[in-house]
Amino acid sequence: MEKNGSNHKLRVCVATCNRADYSKLAPIMFGIKAEPQFFELDVVVLGSHLIDDYGNTYRMIEQDDFDIHTRLHTIVRGEDEAAMVESVGLALVKLPDVLNRLKPDIMIVHGDRFDALALATSAALMNIRILHIEGGEVSGTIDDSIRHAITKLAHYHVCCTRSAEQHLIAMCEDHDRILLAGCPSYDKLLSAKNKDYMSIIRIWLGEDVKSRDYIVALQHPVTTDIKHSIKMFELTLDALISFNKRTLVLFPNVDAGSKEMVRVMRKKGIEHHPNFRAVKHVPFDQFIQLVAHAGCMIGNSSCGVREVGAFGTPVINLGTRQTGRETGENVLHVRDADTQDKILHALQLQFGKQYPCSKIYGDGNAVPRILKFLKSIDLEEPLQKKFCFPPVKDNISQDIDHILETQSALAVDLGGTNLRVAIVSMKGEIVKKYTQLNPKTYEDRLELILKMCVEAASEAVNLNCRILGVGISTGGRVNPREGIVLHSTKLIQEWSCVDLRTPISDALHLPVWVDNDGNCAALAERKFGHGKGVENFVTLITGTGIGGGIIHQHELIHGSSFCAAELGHIVVSLDGPECLCGSQGCIEAYASGIALQREAKKLHDEDLLLVEGMSMKKEEVVSAAHLIQAAKLGNAKADSILRTAGTALGLGVVNILHTMNPSLVILSGILASHYVNAVKDVIQRQALSSAKTVDVVVSNLADPALLGAASLVLDYTTRRTY
């Protein structure tokens, strides 16, 4: 069992926050101190231990001959909810420095106090193993939530009852890391044999008080219902005054509401009443004797339902603070303590009785079990916790892959020739595609878009696809925020200042996104292609025109007036051919499909295009494809034109590298494979050495325009920032 070995002492940090948790931790501390060959003990004191109003209880730790390594003042006074939160924050600020200095192998944390939550949080975040004492128990108020939160942070658990053990298992904690030891304080309770208890009674209650003829009262605020708990305390004091028995009243703990409870005590003159003794703190050894020989204990302290049962002393448990605790037959619950008469009646029923002793919370041997458990901890085991979740029945409707496959977008691509609509799945699969010729007029075009989208949306139901929205890719300058085409290319007529979002969204009752086709191509690469996971890259479309999109720090750049990434209009020659934009020497004027077609027609008109192995029908239109074919078959003039086009494109890419410095350039479109080598050659000749390391690749996406339009929808609806 002793896995740590004799060569390494387990360095144990015990942090105590108040008088109550010290009563549970002290027996363990004594046990650790008694075995220096196995353990090194560091004691950290914080919380109400260091406050005069709560008895400066750190002194009893010193009296027990423990060296206090660190004292941390962590309580923000105010005794309200905000002060509790601020106290946790203050502890979290101060604890890291202490833990860095101590470097414990394990920290022992007790119970359910807000101070303990700060301790467990600090240790967990600093990768320090945590042993939690008294986890798995159930009571009332915020303590339950804090206790269970510490359980989830802790690596090892020492519980006191069989029910608590079962609760921990139900909370998915590893059974091998749970020890059912009993309550450490019972080791002291069951061995308490102080025969001179009468001297202790006289010290705290007066010379004339007899055994079983006094009451011990200990009541704390209920943080989830402070107003009611103060009222209940007032009723309790009234009932005790009426009952007319000598009573030892302990001040409440530091929880929110305690200041108001102290005011109630002083308002009723408890500190000066002949029947009452009001004290801030009683040493635990003496407190044991006082409750063991009391006629009754009253209040809502866990001590009443846990420790006092060991002596069979009658207990009256008031309110809901201990609801859920396991109790012996000595406890009478008055959960709705809303009248003085009800509390007074409970006092009359309980006072002076003697019940059988209860050992629900321990048998007096907890500490030896805990020490043996500590020795068994293997520090070589992974620190990361493992949770033992119960098996879950498979249900395809809850399978994430199934959900992702059915979530889809309607993608629309407005090209110069064709109008295409597709159903695209979350994985980038084109489930179904519809193609029509792009009408020449605005009215006909919009009507056809709506008709095709309605048809696709209806078909999506049969295909088990849930349409999340509509994404539209179109040529020209687009305001994506408003869904408006600002200016179109000359390839698409009557397509300027067009609001696409409103009519389509109104007709389909779906959200609509619109963007430029070059931007859409970049988005397609980011989601489905070579750009996936790349922080900075540029996509260049080489088709009928030249376009593109820029991804910078994972986000698409639109520019201040939505004309960023008009890469086709980068000027590479001051006296080059005229471009459709009206300028001269643009990349598009050299390398676009239209430019190549223009040069092919010139060669054809001069009978310089066709070479051996080529033929054209009389009615066949000369295209860029003929120029490419001629160059492949050895036409020197055609080859020179393609080399010039590739050089122009390469110079444009060099300008992009020197401006944006991307790590990746993706060539897309039907001409990409013909240009890729030329672009790489120009980069090696013309680019700065720091930019030459860029990767230049050809897109592997079959339909980037449609996939990009779909990604407008899918990125947004799955909460990706766009």
Helices and strands as residue ranges (DSSP letters): E 10-16, H 19-33, E 39-46, G 47-50, G 52-54, H 58-63, E 68-72, H 81-102, E 106-110, H 114-125, E 129-133, H 141-153, E 156-159, H 162-170, G 175-177, E 178-180, H 184-189, H 197-205, E 214-218, H 226-243, E 246-250, H 258-267, G 270-272, E 276-279, H 284-292, E 296-299, H 302-305, G 307-311, E 315-318, E 331-334, H 340-350, H 366-375, G 396-398, H 400-406, E 407-414, E 418-425, E 430-437, H 442-462, E 466-474, E 477-479, E 484-487, E 498-499, H 501-508, E 512-516, H 517-528, E 537-542, E 546-552, E 555-556, G 567-569, H 587-591, H 593-605, H 624-632, H 636-660, E 664-668, H 672-686, G 689-691, E 695-698, H 704-717
